[in-house]
Amino acid sequence: MPHTLVVAPGLIVDKVYVGYWFWGRPTPFQLWEDLQDLHRRIKADFDPTTEQARAAWIAASVPEPAKG
């Protein structure tokens, strides 16, 4: 029976889909949602609207050279 695995870092199985062509297999949208959820849980900077992510962006940005 075919399996589709969503694997987290460290080769931890996060989700398993079991099924054939027409039933039990994930759609591309379901896989996209699973990976989005996984990244939300493991990445601290997933949401760019948080204060921490903004501070990291500002700290990492290089000031433009003076024009003149």
PDBQT receptor file of N, H, CA, C and O in Angstrom, charges set to zero:
ATOM      1  N   MET A   1       0.845  -1.163   0.000  1.00  0.00    +0.000 N 
ATOM      2  CA  MET A   1       0.000   0.000   0.000  1.00  0.00    +0.000 C 
ATOM      3  C   MET A   1       0.903   1.243   0.000  1.00  0.00    +0.000 C 
ATOM      4  O   MET A   1       1.835   1.318   0.801  1.00  0.00    +0.000 OA
ATOM      5  N   PRO A   2       0.644   2.211  -0.879  1.00  0.00    +0.000 N 
ATOM      6  CA  PRO A   2       1.460   3.423  -0.946  1.00  0.00    +0.000 C 
ATOM      7  C   PRO A   2       1.301   4.309   0.291  1.00  0.00    +0.000 C 
ATOM      8  O   PRO A   2       0.215   4.424   0.860  1.00  0.00    +0.000 OA
ATOM      9  N   HIS A   3       2.408   4.927   0.690  1.00  0.00    +0.000 N 
ATOM     10  H   HIS A   3       3.290   4.833   0.228  1.00  0.00    +0.000 HD
ATOM     11  CA  HIS A   3       2.411   5.842   1.829  1.00  0.00    +0.000 C 
ATOM     12  C   HIS A   3       3.034   7.169   1.406  1.00  0.00    +0.000 C 
ATOM     13  O   HIS A   3       3.939   7.198   0.571  1.00  0.00    +0.000 OA
ATOM     14  N   THR A   4       2.553   8.252   1.976  1.00  0.00    +0.000 N 
ATOM     15  H   THR A   4       1.818   8.229   2.654  1.00  0.00    +0.000 HD
ATOM     16  CA  THR A   4       3.166   9.565   1.826  1.00  0.00    +0.000 C 
ATOM     17  C   THR A   4       3.460  10.071   3.227  1.00  0.00    +0.000 C 
ATOM     18  O   THR A   4       2.577  10.102   4.084  1.00  0.00    +0.000 OA
ATOM     19  N   LEU A   5       4.707  10.468   3.456  1.00  0.00    +0.000 N 
ATOM     20  H   LEU A   5       5.424  10.444   2.760  1.00  0.00    +0.000 HD
ATOM     21  CA  LEU A   5       5.126  10.921   4.777  1.00  0.00    +0.000 C 
ATOM     22  C   LEU A   5       5.460  12.409   4.745  1.00  0.00    +0.000 C 
ATOM     23  O   LEU A   5       6.057  12.902   3.788  1.00  0.00    +0.000 OA
ATOM     24  N   VAL A   6       5.073  13.107   5.787  1.00  0.00    +0.000 N 
ATOM     25  H   VAL A   6       4.588  12.707   6.564  1.00  0.00    +0.000 HD
ATOM     26  CA  VAL A   6       5.532  14.474   6.019  1.00  0.00    +0.000 C 
ATOM     27  C   VAL A   6       6.546  14.356   7.143  1.00  0.00    +0.000 C 
ATOM     28  O   VAL A   6       6.213  13.955   8.258  1.00  0.00    +0.000 OA
ATOM     29  N   VAL A   7       7.805  14.715   6.833  1.00  0.00    +0.000 N 
ATOM     30  H   VAL A   7       8.076  15.041   5.927  1.00  0.00    +0.000 HD
ATOM     31  CA  VAL A   7       8.901  14.465   7.759  1.00  0.00    +0.000 C 
ATOM     32  C   VAL A   7       9.448  15.788   8.289  1.00  0.00    +0.000 C 
ATOM     33  O   VAL A   7       9.757  16.699   7.521  1.00  0.00    +0.000 OA
ATOM     34  N   ALA A   8       9.561  15.876   9.614  1.00  0.00    +0.000 N 
ATOM     35  H   ALA A   8       9.309  15.136  10.237  1.00  0.00    +0.000 HD
ATOM     36  CA  ALA A   8      10.113  17.050  10.282  1.00  0.00    +0.000 C 
ATOM     37  C   ALA A   8      11.631  16.901  10.391  1.00  0.00    +0.000 C 
ATOM     38  O   ALA A   8      12.164  15.815  10.163  1.00  0.00    +0.000 OA
ATOM     39  N   PRO A   9      12.330  17.987  10.738  1.00  0.00    +0.000 N 
ATOM     40  CA  PRO A   9      13.784  17.871  10.930  1.00  0.00    +0.000 C 
ATOM     41  C   PRO A   9      14.126  16.787  11.952  1.00  0.00    +0.000 C 
ATOM     42  O   PRO A   9      13.401  16.572  12.922  1.00  0.00    +0.000 OA
ATOM     43  N   GLY A  10      15.232  16.124  11.711  1.00  0.00    +0.000 N 
ATOM     44  H   GLY A  10      15.821  16.299  10.922  1.00  0.00    +0.000 HD
ATOM     45  CA  GLY A  10      15.631  15.009  12.556  1.00  0.00    +0.000 C 
ATOM     46  C   GLY A  10      14.958  13.719  12.132  1.00  0.00    +0.000 C 
ATOM     47  O   GLY A  10      14.975  12.730  12.865  1.00  0.00    +0.000 OA
ATOM     48  N   LEU A  11      14.361  13.730  10.934  1.00  0.00    +0.000 N 
ATOM     49  H   LEU A  11      14.348  14.533  10.339  1.00  0.00    +0.000 HD
ATOM     50  CA  LEU A  11      13.649  12.580  10.371  1.00  0.00    +0.000 C 
ATOM     51  C   LEU A  11      12.532  12.078  11.285  1.00  0.00    +0.000 C 
ATOM     52  O   LEU A  11      12.336  10.874  11.445  1.00  0.00    +0.000 OA
ATOM     53  N   ILE A  12      11.816  13.011  11.873  1.00  0.00    +0.000 N 
ATOM     54  H   ILE A  12      11.976  13.990  11.744  1.00  0.00    +0.000 HD
ATOM     55  CA  ILE A  12      10.665  12.676  12.701  1.00  0.00    +0.000 C 
ATOM     56  C   ILE A  12       9.425  12.685  11.809  1.00  0.00    +0.000 C 
ATOM     57  O   ILE A  12       9.128  13.687  11.159  1.00  0.00    +0.000 OA
ATOM     58  N   VAL A  13       8.711  11.574  11.783  1.00  0.00    +0.000 N 
ATOM     59  H   VAL A  13       8.953  10.760  12.312  1.00  0.00    +0.000 HD
ATOM     60  CA  VAL A  13       7.507  11.476  10.960  1.00  0.00    +0.000 C 
ATOM     61  C   VAL A  13       6.413  12.310  11.620  1.00  0.00    +0.000 C 
ATOM     62  O   VAL A  13       5.978  12.024  12.735  1.00  0.00    +0.000 OA
ATOM     63  N   ASP A  14       5.981  13.344  10.907  1.00  0.00    +0.000 N 
ATOM     64  H   ASP A  14       6.335  13.576  10.001  1.00  0.00    +0.000 HD
ATOM     65  CA  ASP A  14       4.990  14.273  11.430  1.00  0.00    +0.000 C 
ATOM     66  C   ASP A  14       3.581  13.846  11.048  1.00  0.00    +0.000 C 
ATOM     67  O   ASP A  14       2.649  13.991  11.838  1.00  0.00    +0.000 OA
ATOM     68  N   LYS A  15       3.424  13.320   9.838  1.00  0.00    +0.000 N 
ATOM     69  H   LYS A  15       4.182  13.203   9.196  1.00  0.00    +0.000 HD
ATOM     70  CA  LYS A  15       2.097  12.909   9.370  1.00  0.00    +0.000 C 
ATOM     71  C   LYS A  15       2.257  11.809   8.331  1.00  0.00    +0.000 C 
ATOM     72  O   LYS A  15       3.231  11.787   7.579  1.00  0.00    +0.000 OA
ATOM     73  N   VAL A  16       1.289  10.894   8.295  1.00  0.00    +0.000 N 
ATOM     74  H   VAL A  16       0.497  10.912   8.906  1.00  0.00    +0.000 HD
ATOM     75  CA  VAL A  16       1.318   9.774   7.355  1.00  0.00    +0.000 C 
ATOM     76  C   VAL A  16      -0.009   9.716   6.608  1.00  0.00    +0.000 C 
ATOM     77  O   VAL A  16      -1.080   9.753   7.213  1.00  0.00    +0.000 OA
ATOM     78  N   TYR A  17       0.079   9.624   5.290  1.00  0.00    +0.000 N 
ATOM     79  H   TYR A  17       0.950   9.594   4.798  1.00  0.00    +0.000 HD
ATOM     80  CA  TYR A  17      -1.092   9.380   4.454  1.00  0.00    +0.000 C 
ATOM     81  C   TYR A  17      -0.932   7.988   3.856  1.00  0.00    +0.000 C 
ATOM     82  O   TYR A  17       0.136   7.641   3.353  1.00  0.00    +0.000 OA
ATOM     83  N   VAL A  18      -1.995   7.196   3.914  1.00  0.00    +0.000 N 
ATOM     84  H   VAL A  18      -2.862   7.478   4.323  1.00  0.00    +0.000 HD
ATOM     85  CA  VAL A  18      -1.960   5.840   3.388  1.00  0.00    +0.000 C 
ATOM     86  C   VAL A  18      -3.092   5.703   2.386  1.00  0.00    +0.000 C 
ATOM     87  O   VAL A  18      -4.255   5.934   2.720  1.00  0.00    +0.000 OA
ATOM     88  N   GLY A  19      -2.752   5.326   1.150  1.00  0.00    +0.000 N 
ATOM     89  H   GLY A  19      -1.808   5.138   0.879  1.00  0.00    +0.000 HD
ATOM     90  CA  GLY A  19      -3.819   5.131   0.194  1.00  0.00    +0.000 C 
ATOM     91  C   GLY A  19      -3.336   5.025  -1.231  1.00  0.00    +0.000 C 
ATOM     92  O   GLY A  19      -2.161   5.234  -1.533  1.00  0.00    +0.000 OA
ATOM     93  N   TYR A  20      -4.264   4.697  -2.095  1.00  0.00    +0.000 N 
ATOM     94  H   TYR A  20      -5.219   4.527  -1.850  1.00  0.00    +0.000 HD
ATOM     95  CA  TYR A  20      -3.989   4.536  -3.513  1.00  0.00    +0.000 C 
ATOM     96  C   TYR A  20      -4.307   5.821  -4.264  1.00  0.00    +0.000 C 
ATOM     97  O   TYR A  20      -4.467   6.875  -3.648  1.00  0.00    +0.000 OA
ATOM     98  N   TRP A  21      -4.400   5.746  -5.574  1.00  0.00    +0.000 N 
ATOM     99  H   TRP A  21      -4.270   4.890  -6.075  1.00  0.00    +0.000 HD
ATOM    100  CA  TRP A  21      -4.518   6.920  -6.423  1.00  0.00    +0.000 C 
ATOM    101  C   TRP A  21      -5.726   7.791  -6.091  1.00  0.00    +0.000 C 
ATOM    102  O   TRP A  21      -5.569   9.005  -5.966  1.00  0.00    +0.000 OA
ATOM    103  N   PHE A  22      -6.912   7.232  -5.942  1.00  0.00    +0.000 N 
ATOM    104  H   PHE A  22      -7.040   6.245  -6.043  1.00  0.00    +0.000 HD
ATOM    105  CA  PHE A  22      -8.126   8.030  -5.772  1.00  0.00    +0.000 C 
ATOM    106  C   PHE A  22      -8.576   8.185  -4.327  1.00  0.00    +0.000 C 
ATOM    107  O   PHE A  22      -9.437   9.020  -4.051  1.00  0.00    +0.000 OA
ATOM    108  N   TRP A  23      -8.035   7.425  -3.409  1.00  0.00    +0.000 N 
ATOM    109  H   TRP A  23      -7.336   6.746  -3.633  1.00  0.00    +0.000 HD
ATOM    110  CA  TRP A  23      -8.465   7.563  -2.009  1.00  0.00    +0.000 C 
ATOM    111  C   TRP A  23      -7.255   7.439  -1.098  1.00  0.00    +0.000 C 
ATOM    112  O   TRP A  23      -6.371   6.610  -1.316  1.00  0.00    +0.000 OA
ATOM    113  N   GLY A  24      -7.237   8.258  -0.099  1.00  0.00    +0.000 N 
ATOM    114  H   GLY A  24      -7.955   8.931   0.079  1.00  0.00    +0.000 HD
ATOM    115  CA  GLY A  24      -6.198   8.170   0.914  1.00  0.00    +0.000 C 
ATOM    116  C   GLY A  24      -4.934   8.957   0.637  1.00  0.00    +0.000 C 
ATOM    117  O   GLY A  24      -4.109   9.138   1.533  1.00  0.00    +0.000 OA
ATOM    118  N   ARG A  25      -4.766   9.437  -0.610  1.00  0.00    +0.000 N 
ATOM    119  H   ARG A  25      -5.436   9.291  -1.338  1.00  0.00    +0.000 HD
ATOM    120  CA  ARG A  25      -3.562  10.202  -0.916  1.00  0.00    +0.000 C 
ATOM    121  C   ARG A  25      -3.802  11.677  -0.666  1.00  0.00    +0.000 C 
ATOM    122  O   ARG A  25      -4.919  12.154  -0.864  1.00  0.00    +0.000 OA
ATOM    123  N   PRO A  26      -2.782  12.417  -0.235  1.00  0.00    +0.000 N 
ATOM    124  CA  PRO A  26      -2.969  13.850  -0.009  1.00  0.00    +0.000 C 
ATOM    125  C   PRO A  26      -2.983  14.619  -1.323  1.00  0.00    +0.000 C 
ATOM    126  O   PRO A  26      -2.309  14.247  -2.284  1.00  0.00    +0.000 OA
ATOM    127  N   THR A  27      -3.743  15.671  -1.349  1.00  0.00    +0.000 N 
ATOM    128  H   THR A  27      -4.291  15.973  -0.569  1.00  0.00    +0.000 HD
ATOM    129  CA  THR A  27      -3.708  16.573  -2.499  1.00  0.00    +0.000 C 
ATOM    130  C   THR A  27      -2.496  17.492  -2.330  1.00  0.00    +0.000 C 
ATOM    131  O   THR A  27      -1.953  17.597  -1.230  1.00  0.00    +0.000 OA
ATOM    132  N   PRO A  28      -2.069  18.153  -3.399  1.00  0.00    +0.000 N 
ATOM    133  CA  PRO A  28      -0.971  19.120  -3.237  1.00  0.00    +0.000 C 
ATOM    134  C   PRO A  28      -1.312  20.200  -2.204  1.00  0.00    +0.000 C 
ATOM    135  O   PRO A  28      -0.427  20.668  -1.487  1.00  0.00    +0.000 OA
ATOM    136  N   PHE A  29      -2.573  20.594  -2.123  1.00  0.00    +0.000 N 
ATOM    137  H   PHE A  29      -3.291  20.214  -2.706  1.00  0.00    +0.000 HD
ATOM    138  CA  PHE A  29      -2.980  21.596  -1.150  1.00  0.00    +0.000 C 
ATOM    139  C   PHE A  29      -2.842  21.067   0.273  1.00  0.00    +0.000 C 
ATOM    140  O   PHE A  29      -2.420  21.804   1.164  1.00  0.00    +0.000 OA
ATOM    141  N   GLN A  30      -3.189  19.810   0.500  1.00  0.00    +0.000 N 
ATOM    142  H   GLN A  30      -3.532  19.211  -0.224  1.00  0.00    +0.000 HD
ATOM    143  CA  GLN A  30      -3.031  19.223   1.836  1.00  0.00    +0.000 C 
ATOM    144  C   GLN A  30      -1.556  19.166   2.232  1.00  0.00    +0.000 C 
ATOM    145  O   GLN A  30      -1.210  19.458   3.377  1.00  0.00    +0.000 OA
ATOM    146  N   LEU A  31      -0.694  18.795   1.299  1.00  0.00    +0.000 N 
ATOM    147  H   LEU A  31      -0.975  18.558   0.369  1.00  0.00    +0.000 HD
ATOM    148  CA  LEU A  31       0.747  18.766   1.599  1.00  0.00    +0.000 C 
ATOM    149  C   LEU A  31       1.259  20.165   1.882  1.00  0.00    +0.000 C 
ATOM    150  O   LEU A  31       2.075  20.359   2.783  1.00  0.00    +0.000 OA
ATOM    151  N   TRP A  32       0.788  21.142   1.121  1.00  0.00    +0.000 N 
ATOM    152  H   TRP A  32       0.125  20.985   0.388  1.00  0.00    +0.000 HD
ATOM    153  CA  TRP A  32       1.187  22.532   1.349  1.00  0.00    +0.000 C 
ATOM    154  C   TRP A  32       0.771  22.978   2.747  1.00  0.00    +0.000 C 
ATOM    155  O   TRP A  32       1.553  23.614   3.454  1.00  0.00    +0.000 OA
ATOM    156  N   GLU A  33      -0.465  22.646   3.153  1.00  0.00    +0.000 N 
ATOM    157  H   GLU A  33      -1.100  22.130   2.579  1.00  0.00    +0.000 HD
ATOM    158  CA  GLU A  33      -0.940  23.001   4.490  1.00  0.00    +0.000 C 
ATOM    159  C   GLU A  33      -0.111  22.312   5.580  1.00  0.00    +0.000 C 
ATOM    160  O   GLU A  33       0.223  22.926   6.593  1.00  0.00    +0.000 OA
ATOM    161  N   ASP A  34       0.218  21.032   5.364  1.00  0.00    +0.000 N 
ATOM    162  H   ASP A  34      -0.053  20.533   4.540  1.00  0.00    +0.000 HD
ATOM    163  CA  ASP A  34       1.023  20.294   6.341  1.00  0.00    +0.000 C 
ATOM    164  C   ASP A  34       2.408  20.916   6.502  1.00  0.00    +0.000 C 
ATOM    165  O   ASP A  34       2.905  21.062   7.619  1.00  0.00    +0.000 OA
ATOM    166  N   LEU A  35       3.025  21.281   5.378  1.00  0.00    +0.000 N 
ATOM    167  H   LEU A  35       2.621  21.162   4.471  1.00  0.00    +0.000 HD
ATOM    168  CA  LEU A  35       4.349  21.888   5.454  1.00  0.00    +0.000 C 
ATOM    169  C   LEU A  35       4.277  23.284   6.061  1.00  0.00    +0.000 C 
ATOM    170  O   LEU A  35       5.191  23.695   6.775  1.00  0.00    +0.000 OA
ATOM    171  N   GLN A  36       3.201  24.014   5.785  1.00  0.00    +0.000 N 
ATOM    172  H   GLN A  36       2.458  23.680   5.205  1.00  0.00    +0.000 HD
ATOM    173  CA  GLN A  36       3.016  25.327   6.395  1.00  0.00    +0.000 C 
ATOM    174  C   GLN A  36       2.895  25.190   7.911  1.00  0.00    +0.000 C 
ATOM    175  O   GLN A  36       3.512  25.948   8.659  1.00  0.00    +0.000 OA
ATOM    176  N   ASP A  37       2.112  24.237   8.355  1.00  0.00    +0.000 N 
ATOM    177  H   ASP A  37       1.610  23.621   7.748  1.00  0.00    +0.000 HD
ATOM    178  CA  ASP A  37       1.957  24.000   9.793  1.00  0.00    +0.000 C 
ATOM    179  C   ASP A  37       3.281  23.575  10.426  1.00  0.00    +0.000 C 
ATOM    180  O   ASP A  37       3.620  24.026  11.520  1.00  0.00    +0.000 OA
ATOM    181  N   LEU A  38       4.016  22.723   9.753  1.00  0.00    +0.000 N 
ATOM    182  H   LEU A  38       3.740  22.356   8.864  1.00  0.00    +0.000 HD
ATOM    183  CA  LEU A  38       5.302  22.263  10.256  1.00  0.00    +0.000 C 
ATOM    184  C   LEU A  38       6.281  23.432  10.385  1.00  0.00    +0.000 C 
ATOM    185  O   LEU A  38       6.963  23.559  11.402  1.00  0.00    +0.000 OA
ATOM    186  N   HIS A  39       6.353  24.275   9.374  1.00  0.00    +0.000 N 
ATOM    187  H   HIS A  39       5.800  24.172   8.547  1.00  0.00    +0.000 HD
ATOM    188  CA  HIS A  39       7.258  25.428   9.437  1.00  0.00    +0.000 C 
ATOM    189  C   HIS A  39       6.830  26.413  10.513  1.00  0.00    +0.000 C 
ATOM    190  O   HIS A  39       7.674  27.030  11.163  1.00  0.00    +0.000 OA
ATOM    191  N   ARG A  40       5.543  26.562  10.700  1.00  0.00    +0.000 N 
ATOM    192  H   ARG A  40       4.858  26.060  10.171  1.00  0.00    +0.000 HD
ATOM    193  CA  ARG A  40       5.051  27.461  11.751  1.00  0.00    +0.000 C 
ATOM    194  C   ARG A  40       5.530  26.984  13.123  1.00  0.00    +0.000 C 
ATOM    195  O   ARG A  40       5.840  27.796  13.995  1.00  0.00    +0.000 OA
ATOM    196  N   ARG A  41       5.588  25.668  13.307  1.00  0.00    +0.000 N 
ATOM    197  H   ARG A  41       5.336  25.009  12.599  1.00  0.00    +0.000 HD
ATOM    198  CA  ARG A  41       6.006  25.118  14.601  1.00  0.00    +0.000 C 
ATOM    199  C   ARG A  41       7.512  25.130  14.802  1.00  0.00    +0.000 C 
ATOM    200  O   ARG A  41       7.968  25.286  15.935  1.00  0.00    +0.000 OA
ATOM    201  N   ILE A  42       8.312  24.968  13.730  1.00  0.00    +0.000 N 
ATOM    202  H   ILE A  42       7.942  24.841  12.810  1.00  0.00    +0.000 HD
ATOM    203  CA  ILE A  42       9.757  24.813  13.909  1.00  0.00    +0.000 C 
ATOM    204  C   ILE A  42      10.557  26.073  13.604  1.00  0.00    +0.000 C 
ATOM    205  O   ILE A  42      11.712  26.172  14.016  1.00  0.00    +0.000 OA
ATOM    206  N   LYS A  43       9.980  27.033  12.897  1.00  0.00    +0.000 N 
ATOM    207  H   LYS A  43       9.041  26.953  12.562  1.00  0.00    +0.000 HD
ATOM    208  CA  LYS A  43      10.709  28.246  12.528  1.00  0.00    +0.000 C 
ATOM    209  C   LYS A  43      10.270  29.407  13.394  1.00  0.00    +0.000 C 
ATOM    210  O   LYS A  43       9.090  29.756  13.416  1.00  0.00    +0.000 OA
ATOM    211  N   ALA A  44      11.200  30.003  14.102  1.00  0.00    +0.000 N 
ATOM    212  H   ALA A  44      12.159  29.719  14.084  1.00  0.00    +0.000 HD
ATOM    213  CA  ALA A  44      10.866  31.132  14.970  1.00  0.00    +0.000 C 
ATOM    214  C   ALA A  44      10.488  32.373  14.171  1.00  0.00    +0.000 C 
ATOM    215  O   ALA A  44       9.731  33.214  14.656  1.00  0.00    +0.000 OA
ATOM    216  N   ASP A  45      11.007  32.494  12.955  1.00  0.00    +0.000 N 
ATOM    217  H   ASP A  45      11.622  31.811  12.561  1.00  0.00    +0.000 HD
ATOM    218  CA  ASP A  45      10.739  33.676  12.147  1.00  0.00    +0.000 C 
ATOM    219  C   ASP A  45       9.704  33.421  11.046  1.00  0.00    +0.000 C 
ATOM    220  O   ASP A  45       9.720  34.091  10.014  1.00  0.00    +0.000 OA
ATOM    221  N   PHE A  46       8.814  32.464  11.263  1.00  0.00    +0.000 N 
ATOM    222  H   PHE A  46       8.801  31.920  12.101  1.00  0.00    +0.000 HD
ATOM    223  CA  PHE A  46       7.825  32.136  10.233  1.00  0.00    +0.000 C 
ATOM    224  C   PHE A  46       6.877  33.296   9.977  1.00  0.00    +0.000 C 
ATOM    225  O   PHE A  46       6.553  33.587   8.826  1.00  0.00    +0.000 OA
ATOM    226  N   ASP A  47       6.428  33.963  11.035  1.00  0.00    +0.000 N 
ATOM    227  H   ASP A  47       6.691  33.727  11.971  1.00  0.00    +0.000 HD
ATOM    228  CA  ASP A  47       5.496  35.078  10.897  1.00  0.00    +0.000 C 
ATOM    229  C   ASP A  47       6.288  36.385  10.902  1.00  0.00    +0.000 C 
ATOM    230  O   ASP A  47       6.807  36.782  11.945  1.00  0.00    +0.000 OA
ATOM    231  N   PRO A  48       6.389  37.059   9.755  1.00  0.00    +0.000 N 
ATOM    232  CA  PRO A  48       7.211  38.259   9.693  1.00  0.00    +0.000 C 
ATOM    233  C   PRO A  48       6.604  39.473  10.398  1.00  0.00    +0.000 C 
ATOM    234  O   PRO A  48       7.244  40.521  10.476  1.00  0.00    +0.000 OA
ATOM    235  N   THR A  49       5.389  39.346  10.909  1.00  0.00    +0.000 N 
ATOM    236  H   THR A  49       4.869  38.495  10.846  1.00  0.00    +0.000 HD
ATOM    237  CA  THR A  49       4.747  40.487  11.563  1.00  0.00    +0.000 C 
ATOM    238  C   THR A  49       5.033  40.554  13.061  1.00  0.00    +0.000 C 
ATOM    239  O   THR A  49       4.626  41.513  13.717  1.00  0.00    +0.000 OA
ATOM    240  N   THR A  50       5.721  39.563  13.614  1.00  0.00    +0.000 N 
ATOM    241  H   THR A  50       6.052  38.784  13.081  1.00  0.00    +0.000 HD
ATOM    242  CA  THR A  50       6.032  39.604  15.041  1.00  0.00    +0.000 C 
ATOM    243  C   THR A  50       7.176  40.576  15.306  1.00  0.00    +0.000 C 
ATOM    244  O   THR A  50       7.986  40.857  14.423  1.00  0.00    +0.000 OA
ATOM    245  N   GLU A  51       7.229  41.070  16.502  1.00  0.00    +0.000 N 
ATOM    246  H   GLU A  51       6.571  40.842  17.220  1.00  0.00    +0.000 HD
ATOM    247  CA  GLU A  51       8.271  42.028  16.873  1.00  0.00    +0.000 C 
ATOM    248  C   GLU A  51       9.666  41.409  16.780  1.00  0.00    +0.000 C 
ATOM    249  O   GLU A  51      10.618  42.079  16.378  1.00  0.00    +0.000 OA
ATOM    250  N   GLN A  52       9.788  40.136  17.149  1.00  0.00    +0.000 N 
ATOM    251  H   GLN A  52       9.015  39.591  17.475  1.00  0.00    +0.000 HD
ATOM    252  CA  GLN A  52      11.089  39.466  17.093  1.00  0.00    +0.000 C 
ATOM    253  C   GLN A  52      11.590  39.362  15.660  1.00  0.00    +0.000 C 
ATOM    254  O   GLN A  52      12.769  39.594  15.395  1.00  0.00    +0.000 OA
ATOM    255  N   ALA A  53      10.701  39.017  14.735  1.00  0.00    +0.000 N 
ATOM    256  H   ALA A  53       9.742  38.829  14.951  1.00  0.00    +0.000 HD
ATOM    257  CA  ALA A  53      11.096  38.899  13.337  1.00  0.00    +0.000 C 
ATOM    258  C   ALA A  53      11.459  40.267  12.765  1.00  0.00    +0.000 C 
ATOM    259  O   ALA A  53      12.419  40.380  12.003  1.00  0.00    +0.000 OA
ATOM    260  N   ARG A  54      10.712  41.295  13.116  1.00  0.00    +0.000 N 
ATOM    261  H   ARG A  54       9.932  41.204  13.734  1.00  0.00    +0.000 HD
ATOM    262  CA  ARG A  54      11.032  42.646  12.641  1.00  0.00    +0.000 C 
ATOM    263  C   ARG A  54      12.389  43.099  13.171  1.00  0.00    +0.000 C 
ATOM    264  O   ARG A  54      13.185  43.676  12.431  1.00  0.00    +0.000 OA
ATOM    265  N   ALA A  55      12.654  42.840  14.448  1.00  0.00    +0.000 N 
ATOM    266  H   ALA A  55      12.007  42.372  15.050  1.00  0.00    +0.000 HD
ATOM    267  CA  ALA A  55      13.940  43.226  15.036  1.00  0.00    +0.000 C 
ATOM    268  C   ALA A  55      15.091  42.497  14.342  1.00  0.00    +0.000 C 
ATOM    269  O   ALA A  55      16.134  43.094  14.076  1.00  0.00    +0.000 OA
ATOM    270  N   ALA A  56      14.905  41.220  14.052  1.00  0.00    +0.000 N 
ATOM    271  H   ALA A  56      14.058  40.735  14.268  1.00  0.00    +0.000 HD
ATOM    272  CA  ALA A  56      15.940  40.454  13.358  1.00  0.00    +0.000 C 
ATOM    273  C   ALA A  56      16.154  40.993  11.948  1.00  0.00    +0.000 C 
ATOM    274  O   ALA A  56      17.289  41.054  11.475  1.00  0.00    +0.000 OA
ATOM    275  N   TRP A  57      15.078  41.383  11.273  1.00  0.00    +0.000 N 
ATOM    276  H   TRP A  57      14.156  41.333  11.657  1.00  0.00    +0.000 HD
ATOM    277  CA  TRP A  57      15.173  41.938   9.914  1.00  0.00    +0.000 C 
ATOM    278  C   TRP A  57      15.949  43.260   9.950  1.00  0.00    +0.000 C 
ATOM    279  O   TRP A  57      16.831  43.487   9.122  1.00  0.00    +0.000 OA
ATOM    280  N   ILE A  58      15.619  44.119  10.901  1.00  0.00    +0.000 N 
ATOM    281  H   ILE A  58      14.902  43.934  11.573  1.00  0.00    +0.000 HD
ATOM    282  CA  ILE A  58      16.293  45.411  11.006  1.00  0.00    +0.000 C 
ATOM    283  C   ILE A  58      17.761  45.222  11.363  1.00  0.00    +0.000 C 
ATOM    284  O   ILE A  58      18.623  45.916  10.825  1.00  0.00    +0.000 OA
ATOM    285  N   ALA A  59      18.048  44.302  12.255  1.00  0.00    +0.000 N 
ATOM    286  H   ALA A  59      17.347  43.738  12.692  1.00  0.00    +0.000 HD
ATOM    287  CA  ALA A  59      19.443  44.040  12.653  1.00  0.00    +0.000 C 
ATOM    288  C   ALA A  59      20.254  43.477  11.496  1.00  0.00    +0.000 C 
ATOM    289  O   ALA A  59      21.452  43.743  11.395  1.00  0.00    +0.000 OA
ATOM    290  N   ALA A  60      19.621  42.705  10.625  1.00  0.00    +0.000 N 
ATOM    291  H   ALA A  60      18.649  42.488  10.707  1.00  0.00    +0.000 HD
ATOM    292  CA  ALA A  60      20.332  42.071   9.530  1.00  0.00    +0.000 C 
ATOM    293  C   ALA A  60      20.448  42.987   8.315  1.00  0.00    +0.000 C 
ATOM    294  O   ALA A  60      21.290  42.751   7.449  1.00  0.00    +0.000 OA
ATOM    295  N   SER A  61      19.626  44.017   8.236  1.00  0.00    +0.000 N 
ATOM    296  H   SER A  61      18.942  44.209   8.940  1.00  0.00    +0.000 HD
ATOM    297  CA  SER A  61      19.666  44.885   7.063  1.00  0.00    +0.000 C 
ATOM    298  C   SER A  61      20.911  45.772   7.094  1.00  0.00    +0.000 C 
ATOM    299  O   SER A  61      21.313  46.287   8.137  1.00  0.00    +0.000 OA
ATOM    300  N   VAL A  62      21.486  45.922   5.945  1.00  0.00    +0.000 N 
ATOM    301  H   VAL A  62      21.159  45.503   5.098  1.00  0.00    +0.000 HD
ATOM    302  CA  VAL A  62      22.705  46.722   5.808  1.00  0.00    +0.000 C 
ATOM    303  C   VAL A  62      22.292  48.126   5.360  1.00  0.00    +0.000 C 
ATOM    304  O   VAL A  62      21.513  48.261   4.417  1.00  0.00    +0.000 OA
ATOM    305  N   PRO A  63      22.797  49.166   6.016  1.00  0.00    +0.000 N 
ATOM    306  CA  PRO A  63      22.427  50.524   5.588  1.00  0.00    +0.000 C 
ATOM    307  C   PRO A  63      22.985  50.818   4.198  1.00  0.00    +0.000 C 
ATOM    308  O   PRO A  63      24.083  50.391   3.843  1.00  0.00    +0.000 OA
ATOM    309  N   GLU A  64      22.196  51.560   3.426  1.00  0.00    +0.000 N 
ATOM    310  H   GLU A  64      21.304  51.908   3.714  1.00  0.00    +0.000 HD
ATOM    311  CA  GLU A  64      22.624  51.924   2.079  1.00  0.00    +0.000 C 
ATOM    312  C   GLU A  64      23.747  52.955   2.164  1.00  0.00    +0.000 C 
ATOM    313  O   GLU A  64      23.756  53.798   3.061  1.00  0.00    +0.000 OA
ATOM    314  N   PRO A  65      24.696  52.884   1.224  1.00  0.00    +0.000 N 
ATOM    315  CA  PRO A  65      25.778  53.879   1.226  1.00  0.00    +0.000 C 
ATOM    316  C   PRO A  65      25.224  55.273   0.898  1.00  0.00    +0.000 C 
ATOM    317  O   PRO A  65      24.245  55.418   0.166  1.00  0.00    +0.000 OA
ATOM    318  N   ALA A  66      25.869  56.267   1.452  1.00  0.00    +0.000 N 
ATOM    319  H   ALA A  66      26.664  56.149   2.047  1.00  0.00    +0.000 HD
ATOM    320  CA  ALA A  66      25.425  57.641   1.224  1.00  0.00    +0.000 C 
ATOM    321  C   ALA A  66      25.634  58.017  -0.230  1.00  0.00    +0.000 C 
ATOM    322  O   ALA A  66      26.685  57.743  -0.810  1.00  0.00    +0.000 OA
ATOM    323  N   LYS A  67      24.630  58.644  -0.807  1.00  0.00    +0.000 N 
ATOM    324  H   LYS A  67      23.777  58.867  -0.336  1.00  0.00    +0.000 HD
ATOM    325  CA  LYS A  67      24.731  59.092  -2.201  1.00  0.00    +0.000 C 
ATOM    326  C   LYS A  67      25.108  60.559  -2.220  1.00  0.00    +0.000 C 
ATOM    327  O   LYS A  67      24.589  61.358  -1.441  1.00  0.00    +0.000 OA
ATOM    328  N   GLY A  68      25.979  60.890  -3.083  1.00  0.00    +0.000 N 
ATOM    329  H   GLY A  68      26.401  60.240  -3.716  1.00  0.00    +0.000 HD
ATOM    330  CA  GLY A  68      26.304  62.308  -3.111  1.00  0.00    +0.000 C 
ATOM    331  C   GLY A  68      27.395  62.688  -3.992  1.00  0.00    +0.000 C 
ATOM    332  O   GLY A  68      27.737  63.867  -4.078  1.00  0.00    +0.000 OA
TER     333      GLY A  68
